[in-house]
Amino acid sequence: MKNDHVSRRRFLGISAAAAGASLAAKTIVLDPEPAFAAPQSAAPSDRVRFGIIGVGMQGSGLLAHAIQLPGVECLAACDLYDGRHTLAREIVKPDLPATRRYQELLENKEIDCLIGAVPDHWHKQLVVDAVSAGKDIYCEKPMSHSVADGVAMVAASQKANRFVQVGSQRVSAVICAKARQLIAEGAIGELMMVEGFLGRNDPSGAWEYPPPPDLSTQNLDWDTWQGTVPKRAFDPNIFARWRCWKEYGTGVAGDLLVHLISGMLFVLSLNEAPKRAMSMGGIRRWKDGDARNLSLHGIEGNSRTDEHRGYSFSTKRG
């Protein structure tokens, strides 16, 4: 196979997931038909075959849109909850191979690349294992559960010389690309400040999704799902609402602030860490000592996140 085919296959594999991420999030675009939606065809030698690990809310959206791209085929799916095996087969085809062991996808030589849509605390291990097995991988944002995890992921991808793409819808949005162009051309004049805001100020909280009604330790590998964190008894709410606990998620910052920061950096053509940062937070709705409300909203015990907290930032140039 020629080198240009190899490059195209690898590029398509990663781009398929990126396009899927944009569509799954209903990204606003300026063009009525984005480039990846135009009718195309692909030679058999250029077909990209991928596997998906994690077929939850985000993963199922990525899967549904990725298989619509020309020359892209899903060969296998993995999820620790058996109900999502059924979902993956409904999206792709009734006989799609599905497993609880993602290692089976790594061992499959026919799979060119992977989509990883798993809780934050699994990102590092999944990416390291994927690139070490010779697979390119698209991983959902945020990149890592900790700074150390991110460093390990970068080192592993560089050592294996594989592509790792981290999903962030604003970086893939045509409207942000247009803003980037206008700013670069000086169309809006000298840029002095950028402001952004996202919040979760709602009495019902955030991420409080209902667990699957049939969820049990018979159809979910609970111990494996917990990964390397201290083990705790089976809890359907933790499985469905993992962003509410620091052991598994990264809270409002990992779910929402990442969009503000990645979008800002992309639009401003910046690729560097901030020189200064400041963070503030607290319980803004519930009165001190209201244990019932705090418990209901995932704040008690070793839970990390306060869903009623928002994030904002501003940055000045010059």
C-alpha positions in Angstrom: 0.0 0.0 0.0 1.3 3.4 -0.9 2.2 5.9 1.8 -0.5 8.3 0.7 -3.1 5.6 1.2 -1.8 5.0 4.7 -2.0 8.7 5.5 -5.5 8.9 4.1 -6.7 5.9 6.0 -5.3 7.2 9.3 -6.6 10.7 8.6 -10.1 9.3 7.7 -10.2 7.2 10.8 -9.6 10.1 13.1 -11.7 12.6 11.0 -14.7 10.2 11.1 -14.9 10.4 14.8 -14.4 14.2 14.8 -17.2 14.6 12.3 -19.4 12.4 14.4 -18.7 14.4 17.5 -19.7 17.6 15.7 -22.9 16.1 14.5 -23.7 14.3 17.7 -23.5 17.7 19.5 -25.6 19.4 16.8 -22.8 21.8 16.2 -23.9 25.1 14.5 -22.3 25.5 11.2 -22.4 28.3 8.6 -22.7 26.0 5.6 -26.0 24.2 5.1 -24.1 21.1 4.2 -20.7 20.7 5.8 -17.9 19.1 3.8 -18.1 15.7 5.5 -21.8 15.4 4.6 -21.3 15.7 0.8 -21.8 12.5 -1.2 -18.4 10.8 -1.7 -17.0 7.4 -2.5 -13.9 5.6 -1.3 -11.8 2.9 -2.9 -11.7 -0.4 -1.1 -8.1 0.2 -0.3 -9.0 3.4 1.4 -11.8 2.0 3.6 -11.4 2.7 7.3 -12.5 0.1 9.8 -12.9 1.1 13.4 -14.0 -0.2 16.7 -15.8 1.7 19.4 -15.3 1.5 23.2 -18.1 3.0 25.1 -21.6 3.1 23.6 -23.4 5.4 26.1 -25.0 8.7 25.3 -22.0 10.3 23.6 -20.6 7.1 22.2 -23.9 6.0 20.6 -24.1 9.4 18.9 -20.6 9.1 17.6 -21.2 5.6 16.3 -24.4 6.6 14.5 -22.8 9.4 12.6 -19.4 7.8 12.0 -21.0 4.9 10.1 -22.6 7.4 7.7 -19.3 8.6 6.4 -18.1 7.2 3.1 -15.5 4.5 3.4 -16.0 4.0 7.1 -17.1 0.7 8.7 -17.6 -0.3 12.3 -16.2 -3.8 13.0 -16.8 -4.2 16.7 -18.2 -2.5 19.8 -17.2 -2.8 23.5 -19.1 -1.8 26.6 -19.2 -3.1 30.2 -23.0 -2.9 30.2 -24.6 -5.6 28.1 -27.6 -3.4 27.3 -25.3 -1.2 25.1 -24.3 -4.2 23.1 -27.9 -4.4 22.0 -27.8 -0.6 21.3 -24.7 -0.9 19.2 -26.2 -3.7 17.1 -29.4 -1.6 16.6 -27.3 1.2 15.2 -24.9 -0.8 13.0 -26.2 -4.3 12.3 -27.7 -7.2 14.2 -24.6 -9.4 14.0 -22.1 -6.7 15.1 -19.5 -8.3 17.4 -19.8 -6.8 20.9 -17.8 -7.6 24.0 -17.0 -6.4 27.5 -13.3 -6.7 26.9 -11.8 -3.8 24.9 -8.6 -5.8 24.6 -10.4 -7.9 22.0 -10.6 -4.8 19.8 -6.9 -4.1 20.3 -6.0 -7.6 19.2 -8.2 -7.4 16.1 -5.8 -6.7 13.2 -8.6 -5.7 10.9 -9.5 -2.7 13.1 -7.5 0.4 11.9 -8.5 2.8 14.7 -10.8 3.3 17.7 -13.3 5.6 19.2 -13.2 5.9 22.9 -16.2 7.4 24.7 -15.7 6.3 28.3 -15.7 8.0 31.7 -12.8 10.4 32.3 -11.0 8.1 34.7 -10.6 5.5 31.9 -9.1 7.8 29.3 -5.5 7.4 30.1 -5.5 3.6 30.2 -7.5 3.3 27.1 -5.4 5.6 25.1 -2.1 4.1 26.3 -3.3 0.6 25.5 -4.6 1.6 22.1 -1.5 3.3 20.8 0.7 0.6 22.3 -1.4 -1.9 20.2 -0.7 0.1 17.1 -4.2 1.8 16.9 -5.0 5.4 16.3 -7.7 6.6 18.6 -10.2 9.4 19.0 -10.9 10.1 22.7 -13.7 12.2 24.1 -12.9 15.3 26.0 -11.6 16.1 28.5 -8.3 14.6 27.5 -7.4 13.2 30.9 -8.6 12.8 34.5 -5.4 14.4 35.8 -2.4 16.3 34.6 -0.2 13.2 35.2 -2.6 11.1 33.1 -2.3 13.6 30.2 1.5 13.5 30.3 1.4 9.7 30.2 -1.0 9.8 27.2 1.3 12.1 25.2 4.4 10.1 26.0 2.7 6.9 24.9 1.4 8.3 21.6 4.8 9.8 20.8 6.6 6.5 21.5 4.1 4.5 19.4 3.9 7.2 16.7 0.2 6.9 16.6 -2.5 9.6 16.2 -4.5 10.6 19.3 -7.3 13.1 18.8 -9.3 14.6 21.6 -12.9 15.6 20.8 -13.9 19.2 21.3 -16.9 20.3 19.2 -15.9 24.0 19.0 -12.6 23.1 17.4 -14.4 21.2 14.8 -17.2 23.8 14.2 -17.2 25.8 10.9 -18.5 28.9 12.8 -15.4 28.9 15.0 -13.2 28.4 11.9 -14.8 31.5 10.4 -14.2 33.5 13.6 -10.6 32.4 13.6 -10.3 33.6 10.0 -11.9 37.0 10.8 -9.7 37.6 13.8 -6.5 36.6 11.9 -7.4 39.0 9.2 -8.0 41.8 11.6 -11.6 42.2 10.5 -12.8 43.1 14.0 -9.9 45.3 14.9 -7.5 44.9 17.7 -8.7 42.2 20.1 -8.3 43.2 23.7 -10.4 40.7 25.7 -12.3 37.5 25.4 -15.0 36.5 27.8 -17.0 33.3 28.2 -19.5 31.8 30.5 -21.2 28.4 31.1 -23.2 27.4 34.2 -25.3 24.7 35.8 -27.5 26.9 38.0 -30.6 24.7 38.0 -32.5 23.3 41.0 -32.4 19.8 39.4 -28.6 19.9 39.1 -26.6 18.5 36.2 -25.8 15.1 34.9 -28.6 13.4 36.9 -29.4 10.9 34.3 -31.6 7.9 35.2 -29.8 4.6 35.3 -30.9 1.9 32.9 -33.9 0.2 34.6 -32.5 -3.3 34.2 -29.0 -2.4 35.4 -27.4 -5.0 37.8 -24.2 -6.7 38.5 -25.4 -9.5 36.2 -25.3 -7.3 33.1 -22.7 -4.8 34.1 -19.0 -5.5 35.0 -19.1 -3.1 37.9 -15.7 -3.9 39.3 -13.9 -3.3 36.0 -15.9 -0.1 35.4 -14.6 1.3 38.6 -11.0 0.9 37.3 -8.2 1.6 39.8 -10.2 3.8 42.2 -11.1 2.5 45.6 -13.8 -0.1 45.2 -17.3 0.6 46.5 -20.6 -1.3 46.4 -22.6 -1.4 43.3 -24.5 1.9 42.8 -26.6 2.5 39.6 -26.6 6.2 40.2 -22.8 6.4 40.1 -22.8 4.5 36.8 -25.3 6.9 35.3 -24.1 10.1 36.9 -20.4 9.5 37.2 -19.5 13.1 36.4 -20.8 13.9 39.9 -17.9 12.1 41.6 -14.3 13.1 41.5 -13.1 9.5 41.3 -14.6 9.1 37.9 -15.2 12.6 36.4 -13.8 16.1 36.2 -16.9 18.0 37.1 -18.1 21.2 35.4 -14.5 22.0 34.4 -14.0 18.8 32.4 -17.5 18.8 30.9 -18.0 22.5 30.1 -15.0 24.7 30.8 -13.0 22.6 28.3 -15.3 23.9 25.6 -14.7 27.5 26.5 -10.9 27.1 26.7 -10.5 24.9 23.6 -12.8 27.2 21.5 -11.0 30.3 22.7 -7.5 28.9 21.9 -8.6 27.7 18.5 -10.2 31.0 17.5 -7.2 33.0 18.7 -4.7 30.6 17.0 -3.0 29.9 20.3 -1.3 26.7 21.2 0.2 27.2 24.6 -0.7 26.9 28.3 -2.1 29.9 30.1 0.5 32.0 32.0 -1.9 32.6 34.9 -5.1 31.0 36.2 -7.6 31.6 38.9 -10.5 29.5 40.2 -13.4 30.2 42.5 -16.3 28.0 43.6 -18.7 27.1 46.3 -22.2 26.0 47.2 -24.4 28.8 45.8 -27.9 27.5 46.2 -28.3 25.2 49.2 -28.0 26.6 52.8 -25.2 25.3 55.0 -26.3 22.2 56.9 -29.1 21.2 54.4 -27.8 17.7 54.3 -30.8 16.3 52.5 -30.4 18.6 49.5 -26.6 18.1 49.5 -27.1 14.4 49.5 -29.7 14.5 46.7 -27.3 16.5 44.5 -24.2 14.4 44.7 -22.2 16.6 47.1 -22.0 14.4 50.2 -19.1 12.1 51.1 -16.2 11.9 48.6 -18.2 13.5 45.8 -16.4 16.4 44.2 -18.7 18.4 42.1 -21.3 21.1 42.9 -23.6 21.1 40.0 -24.9 24.6 40.9 -21.6 26.2 40.2 -20.7 27.9 37.0 -17.5 28.7 35.2 -16.5 32.0 33.6 -13.2 33.3 32.3 -11.7 36.4 30.7 -8.4 36.9 29.0 -6.6 40.0 28.0 -4.1 40.5 25.3 -1.4 43.1 24.8 
